Amino acid sequence: GGGSRLFLRTGMFVVGPESAGSHPGPVCYRKKGYLAVTDANVVLGRVIPEHFPSIFGPKEDEPLDLEGARGAFAELCKEEEASGRSVEELAYGFLR
């Protein structure tokens, strides 16, 4: 599901079984959550923040956070296991 956490392990894309849950949720929920399937979908434009109500963040009054999700993938790109992949390549790799 959308809350399944994303990991790079020995160069392999691993989805779950751990879940980010709804609290804190994925990074894009703005609650200091974990990189998850929903973040990949936001980064790739499959989930469009403007089409969702502003119910995210600590006060539940903010939109989904595209930049936060991109930033989390950018940090993952710095890891040796990312093998020089871009933010989008990593996001897509987790959804394949």
Contacts in CASP RR format, 6 or more apart in sequence:
PFRMAT RR
TARGET T0000
AUTHOR 0000-0000-0000
METHOD contacts of the structure
MODEL  1
GGGSRLFLRTGMFVVGPESAGSHPGPVCYRKKGYLAVTDANVVLGRVIPE
HFPSIFGPKEDEPLDLEGARGAFAELCKEEEASGRSVEELAYGFLR
1 19 0 8 1.000
1 37 0 8 1.000
2 26 0 8 1.000
2 36 0 8 1.000
2 37 0 8 1.000
2 38 0 8 1.000
2 41 0 8 1.000
3 19 0 8 1.000
3 20 0 8 1.000
3 21 0 8 1.000
3 25 0 8 1.000
3 26 0 8 1.000
3 36 0 8 1.000
3 37 0 8 1.000
3 38 0 8 1.000
4 15 0 8 1.000
4 16 0 8 1.000
4 17 0 8 1.000
4 18 0 8 1.000
4 19 0 8 1.000
4 20 0 8 1.000
4 36 0 8 1.000
4 37 0 8 1.000
5 15 0 8 1.000
5 16 0 8 1.000
5 18 0 8 1.000
5 19 0 8 1.000
5 20 0 8 1.000
5 34 0 8 1.000
5 35 0 8 1.000
5 36 0 8 1.000
6 13 0 8 1.000
6 14 0 8 1.000
6 15 0 8 1.000
6 16 0 8 1.000
6 35 0 8 1.000
6 36 0 8 1.000
6 37 0 8 1.000
6 39 0 8 1.000
6 40 0 8 1.000
6 76 0 8 1.000
6 94 0 8 1.000
7 14 0 8 1.000
7 15 0 8 1.000
7 16 0 8 1.000
8 14 0 8 1.000
8 76 0 8 1.000
8 79 0 8 1.000
8 81 0 8 1.000
8 82 0 8 1.000
8 90 0 8 1.000
9 81 0 8 1.000
10 81 0 8 1.000
11 81 0 8 1.000
11 83 0 8 1.000
13 93 0 8 1.000
13 94 0 8 1.000
13 96 0 8 1.000
15 37 0 8 1.000
15 94 0 8 1.000
18 34 0 8 1.000
19 36 0 8 1.000
20 26 0 8 1.000
20 33 0 8 1.000
20 34 0 8 1.000
20 36 0 8 1.000
22 29 0 8 1.000
23 31 0 8 1.000
24 31 0 8 1.000
24 32 0 8 1.000
24 33 0 8 1.000
24 34 0 8 1.000
25 31 0 8 1.000
25 33 0 8 1.000
25 34 0 8 1.000
25 36 0 8 1.000
26 33 0 8 1.000
26 34 0 8 1.000
26 35 0 8 1.000
26 36 0 8 1.000
26 37 0 8 1.000
26 38 0 8 1.000
26 39 0 8 1.000
26 69 0 8 1.000
27 33 0 8 1.000
27 34 0 8 1.000
27 35 0 8 1.000
27 36 0 8 1.000
27 39 0 8 1.000
27 65 0 8 1.000
27 68 0 8 1.000
27 69 0 8 1.000
27 71 0 8 1.000
27 72 0 8 1.000
28 38 0 8 1.000
28 39 0 8 1.000
28 42 0 8 1.000
28 49 0 8 1.000
28 56 0 8 1.000
28 64 0 8 1.000
28 65 0 8 1.000
28 66 0 8 1.000
28 68 0 8 1.000
28 69 0 8 1.000
29 38 0 8 1.000
29 56 0 8 1.000
29 57 0 8 1.000
29 64 0 8 1.000
29 65 0 8 1.000
30 56 0 8 1.000
30 57 0 8 1.000
30 58 0 8 1.000
30 62 0 8 1.000
30 64 0 8 1.000
30 65 0 8 1.000
30 68 0 8 1.000
31 56 0 8 1.000
31 57 0 8 1.000
31 58 0 8 1.000
35 69 0 8 1.000
35 72 0 8 1.000
35 73 0 8 1.000
35 76 0 8 1.000
37 94 0 8 1.000
37 95 0 8 1.000
38 47 0 8 1.000
39 69 0 8 1.000
39 72 0 8 1.000
39 73 0 8 1.000
39 91 0 8 1.000
40 69 0 8 1.000
40 73 0 8 1.000
40 91 0 8 1.000
40 92 0 8 1.000
40 93 0 8 1.000
40 94 0 8 1.000
40 95 0 8 1.000
41 47 0 8 1.000
41 95 0 8 1.000
42 49 0 8 1.000
42 64 0 8 1.000
42 65 0 8 1.000
42 66 0 8 1.000
42 69 0 8 1.000
43 66 0 8 1.000
43 69 0 8 1.000
43 70 0 8 1.000
43 73 0 8 1.000
43 87 0 8 1.000
43 88 0 8 1.000
43 91 0 8 1.000
44 88 0 8 1.000
44 91 0 8 1.000
44 92 0 8 1.000
44 95 0 8 1.000
47 64 0 8 1.000
49 63 0 8 1.000
49 64 0 8 1.000
49 65 0 8 1.000
49 66 0 8 1.000
50 63 0 8 1.000
52 63 0 8 1.000
52 64 0 8 1.000
54 61 0 8 1.000
54 62 0 8 1.000
54 63 0 8 1.000
55 61 0 8 1.000
56 62 0 8 1.000
56 63 0 8 1.000
56 64 0 8 1.000
56 65 0 8 1.000
70 87 0 8 1.000
71 87 0 8 1.000
73 87 0 8 1.000
73 90 0 8 1.000
73 91 0 8 1.000
74 87 0 8 1.000
76 82 0 8 1.000
76 90 0 8 1.000
77 84 0 8 1.000
77 85 0 8 1.000
77 86 0 8 1.000
77 87 0 8 1.000
77 90 0 8 1.000
82 90 0 8 1.000
END
